[in-house]
Every structure is written in C-alpha cells, then in structure tokens.
Amino acid sequence: MRTPLIAGNWKMNTSRAEAGVLAGAIKAGSENFDHVEVLMCPPSVWLAEIAHHYVARGQFRHLYLGAQNMYYEEKGAFTGEISPGMVKEVASYVLIGHSERTHVFGEGPDLLHLKLHAAFEHDITPILCIGEDKRTDTSLRNLVHSLDYIIKDLEPYQLETLVVAYEPVWAIGSGTPATPDYAQEVIHTLRGRLTPKTRILYGGSANADNARSFVSQPDIDGLLIGGASLNATSFLAMCQAAEDVVLSDK
Ligand code: PGA
C-alpha cells in the first residue's frame, strides 16, 4: 500500500508573511489526516523559518517540508545555490528537475542524475519531475527513455524510496489538465520502469475540483500542485480528497 503524497510547490510566490500564514493554515488543517502525507515546498529563503515555527524535520508523520531545488555539491564557490546538507537541516524532500528548472534554467539529464544521488546520500527524498512538452506519438517512448537514463544506476531500495511526478508540460499552469485516464495510462507505463512501491504523482493544473478523479486512479499516488497550493482551503481540500480515496479503499 503506497501512502498518497499531496505536494504543494509554491514556486517563486509568497512574501515572508504570506508564507507563514499559509504554512500555519496548512499545518492546522492537516492535523486530522492519517492516511496521506502532506508536503509544502516554499521558496528556499522561507524554509528555515517555516521549519522552526511549524514543521521541523522529522517532527510529524503526515506533514513535511521540501525544497524546490538544490545543487549536488557539498559546499564551495557555487553562488546562488543551496547544498544537500543545507536542505537536509530543514526539509525532508526535494524537487528535482521540475520543468521550469529544465526549460528556464537549462538543467539537463546528467545534472538531474547527480542531484538524485546527492539527495539519497543526504537522506532527502527526491521527487523527480518528468513530462513531455507536447503530446505526440513518440512522447511516451521518449519519456520512458529519459526516466531510464536519469535513474540508470539507482539501487533497488532507492527506486522504492524515490517519488516520481509525471507533469506534462502542456498541462502545467495552463488550466488544462491531462485527463485522469491518460495520466493513469502514462503513470502505469512509468511504474513498469520503477517498482510496485514507488510513489508516482500527477501534476499539471490539478485543483480541488479534479483532485479526486486523479488520486482514485490505481497507479496515481498523489499530486504535485502549483497554483492551487497557494490557497490553504483548496490545497487542504485536495489532501482531503486523497484521504477520502484511501478510506474508500481505492
Ligand atoms: P500547476 O503547477 O498546478 O500550477 O499547473 C504544477 C507544477 O508545476 O508543479
């Protein structure tokens, strides 16, 4: 049984005050969840403060903090980057290879591969994001090929711990999500390259209205949410949808 993970990626949003209010509301609202893991990924400059006031690493079984990105080196002359050791002090998860990192900042598969290993070495759970730019006849084959390349030498136990987020780029922030059937089909194929224990999320215009239709699919183990995670009410409604699906014995 895979515990659903509902992850909010706040991206480059929130002031310091807004981040505190949002984290506080999500913490309060997630106290009653027993069957889902709730994850907040705020901008890195707010991580330490949110960890200090609301979610210290390892404090809760159902509420976690994640970083949106990190570099793979331990320390040194890498202006603007944050290291795995820094992330580990405040967070349990890290997003690796979000499409905005690959498209806007040019991150490629070799870098993502190094970041994955660095996350495992520091006991940070990586959430590897992958998704096709356009839906074509070959997009699924290409997706499988890039997943295989990035995870090529992970140990079996690492493949079980890894979280993968399938995020079709055309669905991110567009208001047009994939259909749940299509997401299920792709995620089922990706699972064939991973393990039965690996959690695979869907991301791309997920919201409170469509959350249940995704998480009730047999292979979809949660959501990676951008826009709708900035509103505590809608984010918590999506967590509730996942909790309800578990309780209804998907
Ligand atoms: P969205 O973003 O929910 O705003 O489409 C998803 C993501 O980029 O993780």
Residues whose N, C-alpha, C, O or C-beta is under 5 A from the ligand:
A	BS01	PGA	N9 A171 I172 G173 S174 G203 G204 S205 A206 L224 I225 G226 G227 A228
